[in-house]
Amino acid sequence: MKSQTVKDFIMTVRDVSELLNRSRRSVYHVMRRYPDFPEPMTRGRGNMMLWLKADMLAWYEIHKDELMRDLQQCGRYIDQK
């Protein structure tokens, strides 16, 4: 049985950018664009912003199709298969 670590419960800016398939700068744009974007647990510089993983994954499930369309319209979608 795998023991859980903090990383199993939180996400950094890097983690969120990978989830959203966007650059760090684009993550900040998404944060401003979506009023229901989860508030970070902490606000600092760079990777110091931390989100609860469950909150971020739940938000992503709601918005993933719209986020994908945005990437396709900008010509920046890369199939990660």
C-alpha positions in Angstrom: 0.0 0.0 0.0 1.4 3.4 -1.1 1.7 5.9 1.7 0.3 9.3 0.9 2.3 12.5 0.7 1.4 16.2 0.7 1.7 16.1 -3.1 -1.3 13.7 -3.2 -3.5 16.6 -1.8 -2.1 19.8 -3.2 -1.2 21.3 -6.6 1.4 23.9 -7.4 1.3 26.4 -10.3 3.4 23.9 -12.3 1.0 21.1 -11.6 -2.0 23.3 -12.6 -0.2 24.4 -15.8 0.4 20.8 -16.7 -3.2 19.9 -16.0 -4.5 22.8 -18.1 -1.9 22.3 -20.8 -0.9 25.9 -20.6 2.1 28.0 -19.6 2.4 29.4 -16.1 1.5 32.9 -17.5 -1.6 31.4 -19.1 -2.7 29.9 -15.8 -2.9 33.5 -14.4 -5.0 34.5 -17.4 -7.4 31.5 -16.7 -7.5 32.5 -13.0 -8.7 36.0 -14.0 -11.1 34.8 -16.7 -13.1 32.3 -14.6 -14.6 33.7 -11.5 -15.2 30.2 -10.1 -11.5 29.3 -10.4 -10.5 27.8 -7.1 -8.8 30.2 -4.7 -5.3 29.1 -3.8 -4.7 28.0 -0.2 -1.6 30.2 -0.2 -0.5 33.1 -2.3 3.1 33.8 -2.7 5.5 34.1 -5.6 5.7 31.5 -8.3 5.2 28.0 -7.1 4.2 29.3 -3.7 0.6 29.3 -4.7 -1.0 26.0 -3.6 -4.4 24.6 -4.4 -6.3 21.7 -2.9 -6.0 19.0 -5.6 -9.6 17.8 -5.1 -10.9 21.4 -5.7 -8.7 21.9 -8.8 -9.7 18.6 -10.3 -13.4 19.2 -9.7 -13.1 22.7 -11.3 -11.2 21.2 -14.3 -13.9 18.5 -14.9 -16.5 21.3 -15.2 -14.4 23.5 -17.6 -12.2 21.0 -19.5 -14.2 21.1 -22.8 -14.2 24.9 -22.8 -10.5 25.1 -22.0 -9.8 22.6 -24.8 -11.8 24.7 -27.3 -9.9 27.8 -26.3 -6.6 26.0 -27.0 -7.8 24.7 -30.4 -9.0 28.1 -31.4 -5.6 29.6 -30.6 -3.9 26.8 -32.5 -2.0 25.7 -29.4 -3.7 22.4 -28.7 -1.2 19.5 -28.6 -2.6 16.0 -28.4 -0.9 14.5 -25.4 -1.5 10.9 -26.4 
